[in-house]
């Protein structure tokens, strides 16, 4: 009992200190609101590196040597919360505002995709939109153009592969064209070696495919004396082989592409990873979401300084919101833009509060969409 009593006594002391700290924290936040108003009157920047360094130096001097690192971490967190409060006070537009909730139409719509019939994007579009007109596009940017100019209701694009990672160009175009993610699907990728009917493996001299197809089939291609020629996508490669009608040519593509273009599957399942799959997203010019959506995607930038990214991510940690994926992409002036998928619905108050706090910590912040989480994610 003696140990238990000692522990309880120390915990009571902790409770007293915590109450003091909570009251002081509330006072500090109230002062931060006043500072925001003064900065607004003087048209002053929220960031003040000289002041921050001064505060951290005082904290370093006040701490004993064994607690110095913890003291600095504590003060950096306090400074981050103060800046967040100031940004909240000065923010005139809600950074997470979306149009009213609405269900996504899946029939009687037009859907743009990159590639030709038989492409994985075409297959994904058919899975996401069962009854639609499917419009092939030359490249990823053309899909976004079709959406923004009203030539298609939706677009379908690959955004990440389980083996080769993120498709950076699609992330960049999402930001450039200000389109919204409205759905997603994971498609198992089973690449095969396709050739014209009657061709044998010994006849092959040149392989056509998308660069991703080559990456996904490295082991199969190793030590084979074949020329590798990159194409816009795997279905186009199959189309090209069918058009050439030469036994020397083959394509890496899907069994579906073989059916579309009348080719034979010379070697099935040639991928390094038999569990390979690709995530495809559906995009639209306006957000489409409802209470059943479970993924919220965002993009943001931070100031270029230590702890800036941590300050944004901390907002979701404190709200108990899981980040299922985060990607970085280079932006101007040696800075980076981040893309993140959050597990939660933007209609919930916890998510709204976390997004507003994250926006307050960011130099740029935008919600890319709220949509149902695909099975197999």
C-alpha positions in Angstrom: 0.0 0.0 0.0 2.9 2.3 0.7 3.9 2.3 -3.0 0.4 2.9 -4.1 -0.1 5.8 -1.7 3.2 7.4 -2.9 2.0 7.0 -6.5 -1.4 8.5 -5.8 0.2 11.4 -3.9 2.5 12.2 -6.9 -0.4 12.0 -9.3 -2.3 14.5 -7.2 0.7 16.8 -7.5 0.6 16.2 -11.3 -3.1 17.1 -11.4 -2.4 20.4 -9.6 0.3 21.3 -12.1 -1.8 20.2 -15.0 -4.6 22.6 -13.9 -2.2 25.4 -13.6 -0.8 24.7 -17.1 -4.2 24.4 -18.6 -5.2 27.8 -17.2 -1.9 29.3 -18.5 -2.4 27.7 -21.9 -5.9 29.3 -22.1 -4.4 32.7 -21.2 -1.7 32.2 -23.9 -4.3 31.5 -26.6 -6.3 34.5 -25.6 -3.2 36.7 -25.9 -2.5 35.1 -29.3 -5.9 36.2 -30.5 -5.0 39.8 -29.5 -1.6 39.5 -31.2 -3.5 38.5 -34.4 -5.6 41.6 -34.3 -2.5 43.8 -33.8 -0.7 42.1 -36.7 -3.8 42.6 -38.9 -3.9 46.4 -38.0 -0.2 46.7 -38.8 -0.3 44.4 -41.9 2.4 42.3 -40.3 3.2 38.7 -41.1 2.2 35.9 -38.7 5.7 34.3 -39.0 8.4 36.0 -37.0 11.5 33.8 -37.0 13.5 36.3 -34.8 10.8 36.3 -32.1 10.5 32.5 -32.2 14.2 32.0 -31.8 14.2 34.4 -28.9 11.5 32.4 -27.1 13.3 29.1 -27.8 16.6 30.5 -26.5 14.9 31.6 -23.2 13.3 28.1 -22.9 16.7 26.5 -23.4 18.3 28.6 -20.7 15.4 27.9 -18.3 15.6 24.1 -18.7 18.0 21.8 -16.8 20.4 19.9 -19.1 18.6 16.6 -19.0 15.2 18.1 -20.0 16.4 20.6 -22.5 15.3 18.7 -25.6 11.9 18.1 -24.1 11.5 21.8 -23.1 12.3 22.9 -26.7 9.8 20.4 -28.2 7.2 21.7 -25.7 7.8 25.3 -26.6 7.8 24.6 -30.3 4.4 23.0 -29.9 3.1 26.0 -28.0 4.4 28.4 -30.7 2.7 26.2 -33.4 -0.6 26.4 -31.5 -0.2 30.2 -31.1 0.4 30.7 -34.9 -2.5 28.4 -35.6 -4.8 30.5 -33.4 -3.5 33.7 -35.2 -4.2 32.2 -38.6 -7.7 31.2 -37.5 -8.4 34.7 -36.4 -7.2 36.2 -39.7 -8.8 33.6 -42.0 -11.7 35.3 -43.8 -12.7 32.3 -46.1 -13.4 28.8 -44.9 -10.7 26.7 -46.5 -12.7 23.5 -46.4 -16.0 24.8 -47.9 -17.4 22.4 -50.5 -20.7 22.4 -52.4 -23.7 20.7 -50.8 -23.6 16.9 -50.5 -24.9 15.0 -53.5 -24.8 11.3 -54.7 -22.6 10.4 -57.6 -24.4 9.4 -60.8 -23.1 6.1 -62.2 -25.4 5.6 -65.2 -26.2 7.7 -68.2 -23.0 9.7 -68.0 -19.9 10.3 -70.1 -16.6 9.1 -68.8 -13.1 10.1 -70.1 -10.1 7.9 -69.6 -6.5 7.9 -70.8 -5.7 5.3 -73.4 -7.6 3.2 -75.9 -10.3 0.5 -75.5 -8.8 -2.4 -73.5 -6.7 -0.1 -71.3 -6.7 -0.6 -67.6 -8.2 2.8 -67.3 -11.0 1.7 -69.6 -11.6 -1.4 -67.5 -11.7 0.8 -64.3 -14.2 3.2 -65.9 -16.5 0.3 -66.8 -16.3 -1.0 -63.2 -17.0 2.5 -61.6 -19.7 3.5 -64.1 -21.7 0.5 -65.3 -23.8 2.3 -67.9 -21.9 5.2 -69.6 -20.3 6.4 -72.8 -16.5 5.9 -72.5 -14.3 8.5 -74.2 -10.6 7.6 -74.8 -8.1 10.4 -74.4 -4.5 10.8 -75.6 -2.9 11.6 -72.3 -3.7 12.4 -68.6 -4.0 16.1 -69.2 -6.6 15.5 -72.0 -8.8 13.7 -69.4 -8.7 16.8 -67.2 -9.4 19.1 -70.2 -12.5 17.0 -71.1 -13.8 17.5 -67.5 -13.1 21.2 -67.3 -14.6 21.9 -70.7 -17.7 19.9 -70.1 -17.0 17.2 -72.7 -17.3 14.5 -70.0 -19.0 14.2 -66.7 -16.3 12.2 -65.1 -12.7 11.1 -65.7 -10.9 8.0 -64.6 -7.1 7.9 -64.0 -4.5 5.7 -62.3 -2.9 7.4 -59.2 -0.9 4.7 -57.5 0.4 1.2 -58.0 1.1 -1.2 -55.2 4.5 -2.1 -56.7 5.8 1.1 -58.3 4.2 3.7 -56.1 2.5 7.0 -56.9 1.9 8.4 -60.4 3.2 11.9 -59.8 1.8 13.5 -63.0 -1.8 12.8 -61.9 -1.2 14.4 -58.5 0.2 17.5 -60.3 -2.7 17.7 -62.7 -5.2 17.5 -59.9 -3.8 20.7 -58.5 -3.3 22.4 -61.8 -6.9 21.8 -63.0 -8.6 22.1 -59.6 -10.6 18.9 -60.2 -12.1 16.9 -57.3 -11.8 13.2 -56.5 -15.3 11.6 -56.3 -14.5 7.9 -56.3 -11.8 5.3 -56.3 -11.3 1.6 -57.2 -8.5 -0.9 -56.8 -7.9 -3.1 -59.9 -5.8 -6.3 -59.8 -3.2 -6.0 -62.5 -2.3 -9.2 -64.4 0.2 -8.3 -67.1 0.7 -10.9 -69.9 2.9 -11.2 -73.0 0.6 -10.7 -76.0 1.4 -11.6 -79.6 -0.4 -12.3 -82.9 -1.9 -15.7 -83.3 0.6 -18.3 -84.4 3.6 -16.5 -82.9 6.1 -18.4 -80.7 8.3 -17.1 -77.9 11.4 -17.7 -80.1 9.9 -15.3 -82.8 9.9 -12.3 -80.5 12.4 -9.5 -81.0 10.6 -6.3 -79.8 8.3 -5.7 -76.8 5.9 -2.7 -76.6 4.4 -1.5 -73.4 3.9 1.4 -71.0 7.0 2.0 -68.8 5.0 0.8 -65.8 4.4 -2.5 -67.6 8.2 -2.9 -68.1 8.8 -2.1 -64.4 6.2 -4.6 -63.2 7.7 -7.4 -65.3 11.5 -6.9 -64.7 12.2 -10.5 -63.7 10.5 -11.9 -66.8 12.3 -9.5 -69.1 15.7 -10.1 -67.5 18.4 -11.6 -69.7 16.1 -11.7 -72.7 17.6 -10.1 -75.9 14.5 -8.1 -76.7 14.2 -4.4 -77.6 11.8 -2.6 -75.2 9.8 0.2 -76.8 7.7 2.5 -74.5 4.1 3.4 -75.5 1.4 5.6 -74.0 -0.3 2.6 -72.3 -0.4 -1.1 -72.4 -3.6 -1.3 -74.5 -2.1 1.0 -77.2 0.9 -1.4 -77.2 -1.5 -4.3 -77.9 -3.2 -2.3 -80.6 0.2 -1.5 -82.2 1.2 -5.2 -82.3 -2.1 -6.2 -83.8 -1.8 -3.5 -86.5 1.8 -4.5 -87.4 0.8 -8.2 -87.6 4.4 -9.3 -87.2 5.5 -12.4 -85.3 8.6 -10.5 -84.1 6.5 -8.0 -82.1 4.8 -8.6 -78.7 3.1 -6.4 -76.1 2.9 -6.5 -72.3 -0.7 -5.9 -71.5 -3.9 -7.4 -70.1 -5.9 -10.4 -71.2 -8.8 -8.0 -71.9 -6.6 -6.1 -74.4 -5.8 -9.4 -76.1 -9.5 -10.0 -76.6 -10.2 -6.5 -77.9 -7.4 -6.7 -80.5 -7.5 -10.4 -81.4 -4.1 -11.3 -79.9 -3.0 -14.5 -78.2 -1.7 -14.6 -74.6 1.8 -16.0 -75.2 2.8 -16.0 -71.5 0.2 -15.2 -68.8 0.9 -13.5 -65.5 4.5 -12.3 -66.1 4.6 -9.7 -63.3 7.2 -9.7 -60.5 4.4 -9.4 -57.9 1.4 -11.6 -58.3 -0.6 -9.4 -56.0 0.1 -6.2 -58.0 -2.9 -3.8 -58.2 -3.5 -0.2 -59.2 -5.7 2.4 -57.6 -7.8 4.4 -60.0 -9.6 7.6 -59.1 -12.8 9.1 -60.6 -12.6 12.9 -61.0 -15.2 15.6 -61.6 -15.3 19.4 -62.0 -17.3 19.7 -58.7 -17.2 17.7 -55.5 -19.7 14.9 -55.1 -20.1 13.3 -51.6 -22.6 12.1 -49.0 -22.6 10.8 -45.4 -21.4 7.3 -46.6 -18.0 8.6 -47.8 -15.1 7.5 -45.7 -12.0 9.0 -47.4 -11.1 12.7 -47.6 -8.2 13.8 -49.7 -6.3 17.1 -49.3 -3.3 19.0 -50.7 -1.3 21.6 -48.9 2.0 23.4 -48.7 4.0 24.6 -45.7 6.6 27.2 -44.9 10.1 25.9 -45.5 11.2 25.5 -41.9 11.8 22.7 -39.3 8.6 21.3 -37.9 6.2 22.9 -40.4 4.9 19.6 -41.8 4.7 18.1 -38.3 2.5 21.0 -37.2 0.0 20.2 -40.0 -0.1 16.5 -39.4 -0.4 17.0 -35.6 -3.8 18.5 -36.2 -5.1 15.1 -37.4 -3.3 13.1 -34.7 -4.9 15.2 -32.0 -8.3 14.7 -33.6 -7.8 10.9 -33.8 -7.9 11.0 -37.6 -5.7 8.4 -39.4 -3.7 9.4 -42.5 -3.7 6.4 -44.8 -1.4 7.9 -47.4 0.8 11.0 -47.9 2.8 12.0 -51.0 5.1 14.9 -51.7 5.6 16.6 -55.0 8.2 19.3 -55.9 6.8 22.8 -56.3 8.4 26.2 -57.1 11.3 27.7 -55.1 12.6 24.3 -53.9 9.5 23.8 -51.9 7.1 20.8 -51.8 3.4 20.3 -52.1 1.8 17.4 -50.1 -1.1 15.2 -50.9 -2.8 13.2 -48.1 -5.7 10.8 -47.8 -7.5 10.9 -44.4 -9.8 8.3 -43.0 -13.0 10.1 -42.3 -16.0 12.1 -43.7 -15.8 15.8 -44.2 -19.3 16.2 -42.9 -18.2 15.1 -39.4 -17.4 17.9 -36.9 -14.1 16.3 -35.9 -12.9 16.2 -39.5 -14.0 19.8 -40.1 -12.2 21.1 -37.0 -9.0 19.1 -37.9 -9.1 20.4 -41.5 -9.5 24.0 -40.4 -6.7 23.7 -37.9 -4.4 22.1 -40.6 -5.3 24.8 -43.0 -4.4 27.4 -40.4 -0.9 25.7 -40.1 -0.4 25.7 -43.9 0.7 28.3 -46.4 -1.7 26.7 -48.9 -4.5 24.2 -48.3 -7.2 22.7 -50.4 -9.7 19.8 -50.1 -9.5 17.5 -53.1 -12.6 15.5 -52.4 -14.6 13.2 -50.1 -15.5 9.8 -51.5 -16.2 6.2 -50.6 -13.2 4.1 -49.7 -12.6 1.3 -52.2 -12.5 -2.3 -51.1 -9.1 -3.8 -50.9 -7.4 -0.5 -50.1 
